[in-house]
């Protein structure tokens, strides 16, 4: 079962194109497109059930989608106002 439905190059491109978004190198943006990496992040984070999580730079929400089912709540902070 996938951790995040957005964790593929196709899904990421689709979301970016649908909203007229582009990668901003000036912000050092990179988008998470590998569900195996999402799974590894969740594994290494060892989030206790129901614990709150602060996510910095959520982008299109790829990791956010995977965090929501395991965290008590997720607060995401994004510098790019377009996202």
DAPE-V136770 format. One record per pair of residues at least 12 apart in sequence whose C-alpha atoms are under 7 Angstrom apart, sorted by the first residue. I is the first residue (numbers start at 1). GAP is how many residues later the second one is. If there is no record, write none. Layout:
# DAPE-V136770
i->[I	I]
gap->[GAP	GAP]
This chain:
# DAPE-V136770
i->[2	3	3	3	3	4	4	4	4	4	6	7	7	7	7	7	8	8	8	9	12	31	32	38	47	49	49	49	50	50	50	51	51	52	52	52	52	53	53	53	53	54	54	54	55	55	55	56	56	56	57	57	57	58	58	58	59	59	60]
gap->[33	32	35	36	63	31	58	59	61	62	56	25	26	27	28	55	25	26	27	24	21	28	30	25	24	21	22	23	20	21	22	20	21	19	20	21	22	18	20	21	22	20	21	22	20	21	22	20	21	22	20	21	22	18	19	20	19	24	23]
